[in-house]
Amino acid sequence: LVQPVYDLIGSVDQIKSEAWYNVVHETFHSP
């Protein structure tokens, strides 16, 4: 693969990680 593809995959993976963190945070910290 070419570098821009790796960058894109990395960005998507980071977004997924942040989204998952937000879901978990909201799930376990909501009243």
Jmol script that loads the backbone (N, CA, C; Angstrom):
load data "model"
ATOM      1  N   LEU A   1       0.842  -1.200   0.000  1.00  0.00           N
ATOM      2  CA  LEU A   1       0.000   0.000   0.000  1.00  0.00           C
ATOM      3  C   LEU A   1       0.876   1.248   0.000  1.00  0.00           C
ATOM      4  N   VAL A   2       0.307   2.337  -0.477  1.00  0.00           N
ATOM      5  CA  VAL A   2       1.039   3.602  -0.493  1.00  0.00           C
ATOM      6  C   VAL A   2       0.794   4.366   0.791  1.00  0.00           C
ATOM      7  N   GLN A   3       1.657   5.308   1.112  1.00  0.00           N
ATOM      8  CA  GLN A   3       1.603   6.011   2.388  1.00  0.00           C
ATOM      9  C   GLN A   3       0.249   6.672   2.671  1.00  0.00           C
ATOM     10  N   PRO A   4      -0.362   7.382   1.705  1.00  0.00           N
ATOM     11  CA  PRO A   4      -1.668   8.015   1.997  1.00  0.00           C
ATOM     12  C   PRO A   4      -2.720   7.013   2.467  1.00  0.00           C
ATOM     13  N   VAL A   5      -2.639   5.777   1.964  1.00  0.00           N
ATOM     14  CA  VAL A   5      -3.594   4.756   2.393  1.00  0.00           C
ATOM     15  C   VAL A   5      -3.360   4.412   3.858  1.00  0.00           C
ATOM     16  N   TYR A   6      -2.086   4.269   4.235  1.00  0.00           N
ATOM     17  CA  TYR A   6      -1.772   4.012   5.646  1.00  0.00           C
ATOM     18  C   TYR A   6      -2.267   5.148   6.525  1.00  0.00           C
ATOM     19  N   ASP A   7      -2.078   6.395   6.053  1.00  0.00           N
ATOM     20  CA  ASP A   7      -2.530   7.558   6.823  1.00  0.00           C
ATOM     21  C   ASP A   7      -4.043   7.522   6.992  1.00  0.00           C
ATOM     22  N   LEU A   8      -4.750   7.152   5.918  1.00  0.00           N
ATOM     23  CA  LEU A   8      -6.210   7.096   5.974  1.00  0.00           C
ATOM     24  C   LEU A   8      -6.663   6.028   6.966  1.00  0.00           C
ATOM     25  N   ILE A   9      -6.052   4.847   6.884  1.00  0.00           N
ATOM     26  CA  ILE A   9      -6.402   3.766   7.806  1.00  0.00           C
ATOM     27  C   ILE A   9      -6.140   4.195   9.241  1.00  0.00           C
ATOM     28  N   GLY A  10      -5.007   4.861   9.476  1.00  0.00           N
ATOM     29  CA  GLY A  10      -4.678   5.333  10.813  1.00  0.00           C
ATOM     30  C   GLY A  10      -5.708   6.319  11.319  1.00  0.00           C
ATOM     31  N   SER A  11      -6.157   7.224  10.440  1.00  0.00           N
ATOM     32  CA  SER A  11      -7.144   8.222  10.846  1.00  0.00           C
ATOM     33  C   SER A  11      -8.462   7.552  11.203  1.00  0.00           C
ATOM     34  N   VAL A  12      -8.902   6.612  10.391  1.00  0.00           N
ATOM     35  CA  VAL A  12     -10.156   5.902  10.646  1.00  0.00           C
ATOM     36  C   VAL A  12     -10.061   5.132  11.956  1.00  0.00           C
ATOM     37  N   ASP A  13      -8.911   4.476  12.181  1.00  0.00           N
ATOM     38  CA  ASP A  13      -8.725   3.696  13.403  1.00  0.00           C
ATOM     39  C   ASP A  13      -8.765   4.606  14.617  1.00  0.00           C
ATOM     40  N   GLN A  14      -8.164   5.800  14.498  1.00  0.00           N
ATOM     41  CA  GLN A  14      -8.174   6.742  15.617  1.00  0.00           C
ATOM     42  C   GLN A  14      -9.592   7.211  15.898  1.00  0.00           C
ATOM     43  N   ILE A  15     -10.354   7.498  14.832  1.00  0.00           N
ATOM     44  CA  ILE A  15     -11.742   7.945  14.993  1.00  0.00           C
ATOM     45  C   ILE A  15     -12.568   6.845  15.667  1.00  0.00           C
ATOM     46  N   LYS A  16     -12.370   5.600  15.239  1.00  0.00           N
ATOM     47  CA  LYS A  16     -13.089   4.486  15.858  1.00  0.00           C
ATOM     48  C   LYS A  16     -12.743   4.379  17.337  1.00  0.00           C
ATOM     49  N   SER A  17     -11.454   4.527  17.652  1.00  0.00           N
ATOM     50  CA  SER A  17     -11.022   4.423  19.044  1.00  0.00           C
ATOM     51  C   SER A  17     -11.656   5.519  19.885  1.00  0.00           C
ATOM     52  N   GLU A  18     -11.685   6.745  19.359  1.00  0.00           N
ATOM     53  CA  GLU A  18     -12.276   7.856  20.094  1.00  0.00           C
ATOM     54  C   GLU A  18     -13.774   7.662  20.256  1.00  0.00           C
ATOM     55  N   ALA A  19     -14.434   7.192  19.199  1.00  0.00           N
ATOM     56  CA  ALA A  19     -15.875   6.961  19.262  1.00  0.00           C
ATOM     57  C   ALA A  19     -16.189   5.876  20.289  1.00  0.00           C
ATOM     58  N   TRP A  20     -15.414   4.788  20.284  1.00  0.00           N
ATOM     59  CA  TRP A  20     -15.616   3.696  21.235  1.00  0.00           C
ATOM     60  C   TRP A  20     -15.416   4.197  22.649  1.00  0.00           C
ATOM     61  N   TYR A  21     -14.372   5.020  22.855  1.00  0.00           N
ATOM     62  CA  TYR A  21     -14.115   5.567  24.182  1.00  0.00           C
ATOM     63  C   TYR A  21     -15.303   6.404  24.635  1.00  0.00           C
ATOM     64  N   ASN A  22     -15.845   7.215  23.738  1.00  0.00           N
ATOM     65  CA  ASN A  22     -16.987   8.055  24.087  1.00  0.00           C
ATOM     66  C   ASN A  22     -18.202   7.210  24.442  1.00  0.00           C
ATOM     67  N   VAL A  23     -18.444   6.146  23.690  1.00  0.00           N
ATOM     68  CA  VAL A  23     -19.578   5.264  23.966  1.00  0.00           C
ATOM     69  C   VAL A  23     -19.422   4.635  25.343  1.00  0.00           C
ATOM     70  N   VAL A  24     -18.232   4.112  25.621  1.00  0.00           N
ATOM     71  CA  VAL A  24     -17.990   3.473  26.913  1.00  0.00           C
ATOM     72  C   VAL A  24     -18.125   4.496  28.035  1.00  0.00           C
ATOM     73  N   HIS A  25     -17.566   5.671  27.830  1.00  0.00           N
ATOM     74  CA  HIS A  25     -17.609   6.715  28.852  1.00  0.00           C
ATOM     75  C   HIS A  25     -19.053   7.096  29.158  1.00  0.00           C
ATOM     76  N   GLU A  26     -19.842   7.310  28.110  1.00  0.00           N
ATOM     77  CA  GLU A  26     -21.243   7.688  28.303  1.00  0.00           C
ATOM     78  C   GLU A  26     -22.018   6.550  28.957  1.00  0.00           C
ATOM     79  N   THR A  27     -21.724   5.319  28.564  1.00  0.00           N
ATOM     80  CA  THR A  27     -22.467   4.170  29.080  1.00  0.00           C
ATOM     81  C   THR A  27     -22.229   3.991  30.572  1.00  0.00           C
ATOM     82  N   PHE A  28     -20.985   4.126  31.004  1.00  0.00           N
ATOM     83  CA  PHE A  28     -20.654   3.804  32.387  1.00  0.00           C
ATOM     84  C   PHE A  28     -20.721   5.003  33.325  1.00  0.00           C
ATOM     85  N   HIS A  29     -20.814   6.222  32.775  1.00  0.00           N
ATOM     86  CA  HIS A  29     -20.811   7.398  33.638  1.00  0.00           C
ATOM     87  C   HIS A  29     -22.144   8.143  33.618  1.00  0.00           C
ATOM     88  N   SER A  30     -23.071   7.677  32.787  1.00  0.00           N
ATOM     89  CA  SER A  30     -24.381   8.324  32.778  1.00  0.00           C
ATOM     90  C   SER A  30     -25.175   7.900  34.011  1.00  0.00           C
ATOM     91  N   PRO A  31     -25.991   8.777  34.554  1.00  0.00           N
ATOM     92  CA  PRO A  31     -26.793   8.436  35.731  1.00  0.00           C
ATOM     93  C   PRO A  31     -27.862   7.392  35.407  1.00  0.00           C
TER      94      PRO A  31
END
end "model"
wireframe off; spacefill off
backbone 0.3
color backbone group
